[in-house]
Amino acid sequence: MASRRKFIQGVGVGMMGLPVVGVRGLVSTAALPLDSLQLGIAGYTFLHVPVDGAIAMMKRVGVTNLSIKDFYLPLDSPADTIHAVSAKFRDAGIRIYAAGVIYMKTAAEVDRAFDYAKVLGVGLIIAAPNPDLLPNVEQKVKATGIRVAIHNHGPEDKLYPSPVDVYDHVKGLDERIGLCLDIGHAARAGADPVKVVNDYGSRIFDLHIKDLAVISKEAKPIELGRGVLDIPGLLAALVKIRYAGVCSIEHEMDMNDSLPGIAESAGFFRGVVRTLGNPRS
């Protein structure tokens, strides 16, 4: 509960017109606009939820950005199916802004992922390509203009356990190849998400946000604000680097009954943003 306590302490200080405390150091709130950070949902959240249920949940919590996962739209779906499903979300006021995580183990799978993204009409693929395929990925990025954000999956991941590993692989590639920073997996792999934002900001295209009860390799994700991750510091760092992507909740608890956890996480996120942006309110 440390991050929640720090946030509440920050509210108290902010109410006195001082910089918010609760991040590593003091953060000036003078230039933090209320609506500068976009909230979304990472598609894996809805693993056990049908399309209509996902739409209903997103409308219930007022989140309108979705990174779609392939259990809703398999990568080999015909174009008319892709258009029909994407239209269903669009008609509900939900923007599919990205697709993924998409794994790429062969050159053919790289091609398929980009073809899928083009039909879906998204400009961002959340990906986990085998490192030897990064030249193929770069070629497709240059040909299509579609960006790729490589997802870190924690200490169990043999390809990209930490965002530092992702950056080491992409730093010499086209600047449209970057990171999808999963803050929970990053912390489990020994990286500080706030430092990652400060160090690699221009190459961070997407975020999967969650919390951890403790920082350890075995830690399980919990609702945003219930754990020890420095969420106020993270959001302040994102505003500082002028992050223009989406902060997508990836809720992996109670996935058969995910609405309460999504709602709590969304509420905590909005409360932190409001406090950082309006310290006197």
C-alpha positions as CSV (number, residue, x, y, z in Angstrom):
1,M,0.0,0.0,0.0
2,A,3.0,2.3,-0.1
3,S,2.2,4.0,-3.3
4,R,-1.3,4.7,-2.2
5,R,-0.1,6.2,1.1
6,K,2.5,8.3,-0.8
7,F,-0.3,9.5,-3.2
8,I,-2.5,10.5,-0.3
9,Q,0.4,12.3,1.3
10,G,1.0,14.1,-2.0
11,V,-2.6,15.2,-2.1
12,G,-2.2,16.8,1.3
13,V,0.9,18.7,0.2
14,G,-0.6,19.6,-3.1
15,M,-3.6,21.1,-1.3
16,M,-1.1,23.5,0.3
17,G,0.2,24.7,-3.1
18,L,3.5,22.9,-2.8
19,P,5.0,20.4,-5.2
20,V,3.5,16.9,-4.9
21,V,5.4,14.5,-2.7
22,G,5.1,10.8,-3.4
23,V,7.6,10.4,-6.2
24,R,11.3,10.0,-6.0
25,G,12.1,13.6,-5.2
26,L,9.8,16.6,-5.7
27,V,7.8,17.1,-8.8
28,S,6.6,20.4,-10.0
29,T,2.9,20.3,-10.9
30,A,2.8,23.7,-12.6
31,A,2.9,22.4,-16.1
32,L,0.9,19.2,-15.8
33,P,-2.3,19.4,-17.9
34,L,-5.2,17.4,-16.6
35,D,-6.0,15.7,-19.9
36,S,-2.4,15.1,-21.2
37,L,-2.4,11.3,-20.5
38,Q,-4.8,9.0,-22.3
39,L,-6.2,5.9,-20.5
40,G,-6.8,2.7,-22.3
41,I,-7.3,-1.0,-21.9
42,A,-4.7,-3.7,-22.9
43,G,-6.7,-6.4,-24.7
44,Y,-5.4,-9.3,-22.6
45,T,-7.5,-7.9,-19.8
46,F,-10.6,-9.3,-21.7
47,L,-9.2,-12.9,-22.2
48,H,-12.4,-14.4,-20.8
49,V,-14.8,-11.7,-21.8
50,P,-16.8,-11.7,-25.1
51,V,-16.7,-8.6,-27.4
52,D,-20.1,-7.3,-26.2
53,G,-19.0,-7.7,-22.6
54,A,-15.7,-5.8,-23.2
55,I,-17.6,-3.0,-24.8
56,A,-20.0,-2.8,-21.9
57,M,-17.2,-2.7,-19.4
58,M,-15.3,0.0,-21.3
59,K,-18.4,2.2,-21.5
60,R,-19.1,1.6,-17.9
61,V,-15.7,2.9,-16.8
62,G,-15.5,5.6,-19.5
63,V,-12.3,4.3,-21.2
64,T,-12.3,4.6,-25.0
65,N,-8.9,3.3,-26.2
66,L,-8.3,-0.4,-26.8
67,S,-5.2,-2.4,-27.8
68,I,-7.0,-5.4,-29.4
69,K,-5.8,-8.9,-28.8
70,D,-6.0,-11.7,-31.4
71,F,-8.6,-13.8,-29.4
72,Y,-11.1,-11.2,-30.7
73,L,-9.6,-11.1,-34.2
74,P,-7.3,-13.9,-35.1
75,L,-4.4,-12.8,-37.3
76,D,-5.7,-14.9,-40.2
77,S,-9.2,-13.3,-40.1
78,P,-10.6,-12.3,-43.5
79,A,-10.8,-8.6,-44.1
80,D,-14.6,-8.5,-43.8
81,T,-14.4,-10.0,-40.3
82,I,-11.8,-7.6,-39.2
83,H,-13.8,-4.7,-40.5
84,A,-17.0,-6.0,-38.8
85,V,-15.4,-6.4,-35.4
86,S,-13.6,-3.1,-35.6
87,A,-16.8,-1.4,-36.6
88,K,-18.6,-2.8,-33.6
89,F,-16.0,-1.1,-31.3
90,R,-16.0,2.1,-33.3
91,D,-19.8,2.3,-33.2
92,A,-19.6,2.1,-29.4
93,G,-17.2,5.0,-29.3
94,I,-14.1,2.9,-28.7
95,R,-10.9,3.4,-30.7
96,I,-8.8,0.4,-31.5
97,Y,-5.4,2.2,-31.4
98,A,-3.1,-0.8,-31.6
99,A,-3.0,-4.6,-32.0
100,G,-1.1,-7.0,-29.8
101,V,0.9,-8.5,-28.3
102,I,1.7,-10.2,-31.6
103,Y,4.4,-12.8,-31.5
104,M,6.6,-13.2,-34.6
105,K,8.8,-16.3,-34.9
106,T,9.2,-16.4,-38.7
107,A,9.5,-13.9,-41.5
108,A,6.1,-14.9,-42.7
109,E,4.6,-14.1,-39.3
110,V,6.2,-10.6,-39.6
111,D,4.5,-10.1,-42.9
112,R,1.2,-11.4,-41.6
113,A,1.3,-9.0,-38.6
114,F,1.8,-5.9,-40.8
115,D,-0.9,-7.0,-43.2
116,Y,-3.3,-7.5,-40.3
117,A,-2.5,-4.1,-38.9
118,K,-3.0,-2.5,-42.3
119,V,-6.5,-4.1,-42.7
120,L,-7.4,-3.2,-39.1
121,G,-6.3,0.4,-39.7
122,V,-4.0,0.8,-36.8
123,G,-0.6,2.5,-36.8
124,L,0.9,0.6,-33.9
125,I,1.7,-3.1,-33.4
126,I,2.5,-4.3,-29.9
127,A,5.0,-7.1,-30.6
128,A,7.4,-9.7,-29.4
129,P,9.5,-10.6,-32.5
130,N,12.4,-13.0,-32.3
131,P,15.5,-10.7,-32.2
132,D,16.9,-12.3,-35.4
133,L,13.8,-11.0,-37.2
134,L,14.3,-7.4,-36.3
135,P,15.8,-6.5,-39.7
136,N,12.6,-7.9,-41.2
137,V,10.5,-5.8,-38.8
138,E,12.5,-2.7,-39.6
139,Q,12.0,-3.2,-43.3
140,K,8.3,-3.5,-42.9
141,V,8.2,-0.4,-40.7
142,K,9.9,1.6,-43.4
143,A,7.6,0.3,-46.1
144,T,4.3,0.8,-44.2
145,G,5.0,3.6,-41.6
146,I,3.4,1.3,-39.0
147,R,5.3,1.6,-35.7
148,V,6.3,-1.3,-33.5
149,A,6.4,-1.3,-29.7
150,I,8.2,-4.4,-28.3
151,H,6.8,-5.6,-25.1
152,N,8.9,-6.7,-22.1
153,H,7.5,-9.8,-20.4
154,G,9.5,-10.1,-17.1
155,P,12.3,-12.4,-15.9
156,E,10.7,-15.6,-17.4
157,D,10.9,-14.1,-20.9
158,K,13.9,-15.4,-22.8
159,L,13.7,-12.7,-25.4
160,Y,12.9,-9.4,-23.7
161,P,12.7,-9.7,-19.9
162,S,13.3,-6.0,-19.2
163,P,12.7,-2.8,-21.1
164,V,16.4,-2.3,-20.9
165,D,16.8,-5.5,-23.0
166,V,14.2,-4.1,-25.5
167,Y,16.1,-0.8,-25.8
168,D,19.4,-2.6,-26.3
169,H,17.9,-4.4,-29.3
170,V,16.2,-1.4,-30.9
171,K,18.4,1.5,-30.2
172,G,20.2,1.3,-33.5
173,L,17.1,0.6,-35.6
174,D,14.5,2.9,-37.2
175,E,13.1,5.3,-34.6
176,R,9.6,4.0,-35.2
177,I,10.6,0.7,-33.5
178,G,10.4,1.2,-29.7
179,L,9.0,-0.1,-26.4
180,C,5.7,-1.1,-25.0
181,L,6.6,-0.6,-21.3
182,D,4.9,-3.1,-19.1
183,I,5.6,-1.5,-15.7
184,G,4.8,-4.6,-13.6
185,H,7.0,-6.9,-15.6
186,A,9.7,-4.2,-15.7
187,A,9.8,-4.0,-11.9
188,R,9.9,-7.8,-11.6
189,A,12.9,-7.8,-13.9
190,G,14.7,-5.3,-11.7
191,A,14.0,-2.1,-13.7
192,D,12.6,1.1,-12.2
193,P,9.7,2.1,-14.5
194,V,10.2,5.8,-13.7
195,K,13.9,5.6,-14.7
196,V,13.0,3.7,-17.9
197,V,10.6,6.6,-18.9
198,N,13.3,9.2,-18.2
199,D,16.0,7.2,-20.0
200,Y,14.1,5.9,-23.0
201,G,11.2,8.3,-23.3
202,S,11.3,9.1,-27.0
203,R,11.2,5.3,-27.8
204,I,8.3,4.5,-25.5
205,F,5.1,4.1,-27.7
206,D,2.8,2.3,-25.3
207,L,2.3,1.4,-21.7
208,H,0.8,-1.6,-19.9
209,I,0.0,-0.4,-16.4
210,K,-0.7,-2.5,-13.2
211,D,0.7,-2.6,-9.7
212,L,2.6,-5.1,-7.6
213,A,2.1,-5.9,-3.9
214,V,5.9,-6.4,-3.6
215,I,8.8,-6.0,-6.0
216,S,10.1,-9.5,-6.6
217,K,10.4,-11.9,-9.6
218,E,7.4,-13.9,-8.3
219,A,5.1,-10.9,-7.7
220,K,1.6,-11.1,-9.1
221,P,-0.1,-8.0,-10.6
222,I,-2.8,-6.3,-8.5
223,E,-5.0,-3.2,-9.0
224,L,-3.4,0.1,-9.7
225,G,-2.7,2.0,-6.5
226,R,-2.9,-1.0,-4.1
227,G,0.8,-1.8,-4.4
228,V,4.3,-0.4,-4.2
229,L,5.0,0.9,-7.7
230,D,5.5,4.7,-7.9
231,I,2.5,5.5,-10.0
232,P,2.5,9.3,-9.3
233,G,6.2,9.4,-10.2
234,L,5.5,7.4,-13.4
235,L,2.7,9.7,-14.6
236,A,4.7,12.9,-13.7
237,A,7.6,11.5,-15.7
238,L,5.4,10.7,-18.7
239,V,4.0,14.3,-18.7
240,K,7.6,15.6,-18.4
241,I,8.7,13.8,-21.6
242,R,5.4,14.8,-23.3
243,Y,4.4,11.2,-23.8
244,A,1.7,11.1,-26.5
245,G,0.8,7.4,-26.3
246,V,-1.8,5.5,-24.3
247,C,-1.5,4.2,-20.7
248,S,-3.4,0.9,-20.9
249,I,-4.6,-0.9,-17.9
250,E,-3.7,-4.6,-18.1
251,H,-5.9,-6.2,-15.4
252,E,-4.8,-9.8,-14.8
253,M,-6.7,-10.6,-11.5
254,D,-10.1,-12.1,-11.4
255,M,-10.2,-12.2,-15.2
256,N,-13.7,-13.8,-15.1
257,D,-14.9,-10.8,-13.1
258,S,-12.6,-8.0,-14.1
259,L,-14.9,-5.0,-14.0
260,P,-14.3,-4.1,-10.3
261,G,-10.5,-4.2,-10.8
262,I,-10.6,-2.2,-14.0
263,A,-12.8,0.4,-12.4
264,E,-10.6,0.7,-9.3
265,S,-7.5,1.0,-11.5
266,A,-9.1,3.6,-13.8
267,G,-10.3,5.6,-10.8
268,F,-6.8,5.6,-9.1
269,F,-5.2,6.7,-12.4
270,R,-7.6,9.6,-12.9
271,G,-7.2,10.6,-9.2
272,V,-3.4,10.8,-9.6
273,V,-3.6,12.8,-12.8
274,R,-6.2,15.2,-11.3
275,T,-4.0,15.8,-8.3
276,L,-0.8,16.3,-10.2
277,G,-2.6,18.6,-12.7
278,N,-4.6,20.5,-10.1
279,P,-2.8,20.6,-6.8
280,R,-5.2,23.2,-5.4
281,S,-8.4,21.5,-6.4
